[in-house]
Amino acid sequence: MQRDWRTAPVSAQLRATLGFLEKLTLRPAQVTREDANAVRAAGVSDEALVDAIHVCALFSMIVRLADSLGWEVPSYESFSARADQMLATGYALD
């Protein structure tokens, strides 16, 4: 899915949500009620769509902060080394 969500083997609900989020991110002035209705028609609840919008907005904000402030992102190997602990305890370093 990392390469292209449009052709990835995902559910119709996820594909519709990702399409909505892409438009919301890249062309927010063009998002209409019909766009949200199309996601609902794919079987996505209002609650799930709102959750997806929140995640997208927060991720966008964090990426912009990281880019502008020069935050370093740990390497894949660093994440992998902590994966089990992160699954068990979250991002806390305790």
N, C-alpha and C positions, 0 to 999 in steps of 0.2 A: 504494500500500500504506500510505502514511502515514495515510490517513483511516480505513481499516478493513481489517485483514488478513483478516477473514473472507470478504470479497467480492473481494479483490484477485486478479489472475490469477497465482497462485503454485502451486507443486506441492503435491500431497497431503502429501508429506513435510514441507515447510516449514509448511504450514497446521497439521499435527498438532503440530509442534515449537512453534510460536507459541502454540497453545492450551495446551499443557503449561506453557510459560513464563509465560503469563498467570496460570494457576492457581497456579503456584509463587510468583509475585510477590504476588498479591492475596489468596490463601487458602492459604498454605503448610500449615496444619494439616489441610487436606482432601486433600492430594496422597497418592495411594496407589500401590502397585505396579501396579495395574490402569491407572493413568494412564500410567505409563512403558511398560507393555505395549502400550497403544493406539498410542503413538508408534512403537514397534518394529514393530507390525503394519502401519503405514503405510509401512514400508520404511526407517526411520531406524536406523542402527547405534548400538550403545551408545556408541562413541567419538564419533560426531557429536552424540548427545544430551548427553553429558558436556561436550563443547566448548561447546554452546549454553548449558548451565547455567552454565558458567564465565563466558562473555561476559555473560550476563544478570546474574549476581551482581556482576561487576566494574563493569558499567555502573550498576547500582543504587547501588553504593557510591560511585562517582565523582559521580553526580548528587546524592546526599545530602551529600557533602562540599562540592560546589560551592554547593548551596543554603545550607548552614549557615555556610559561610565567606565567602559573597558573592563567589565567583569570577566574573569577567566572561567571558562567552562572546563570542568575536569575531563580528562580523556576517557575514551570508551573503556580502557583497561581499569581506570580508577573506579568508574561506575560499576563495572563487573565485579571488582574485588569487594565492593560493599553491597552488592545486590541483595544477598540473603538478609543482611542486617537491615537494609532499608525496607525490605518487604515486611520484616518483623516489627520494626520500630519507627519507620518513617525516616525523615531526614535528620532527626536529632543525632548529634554526635556523642551523646552521653554513653 
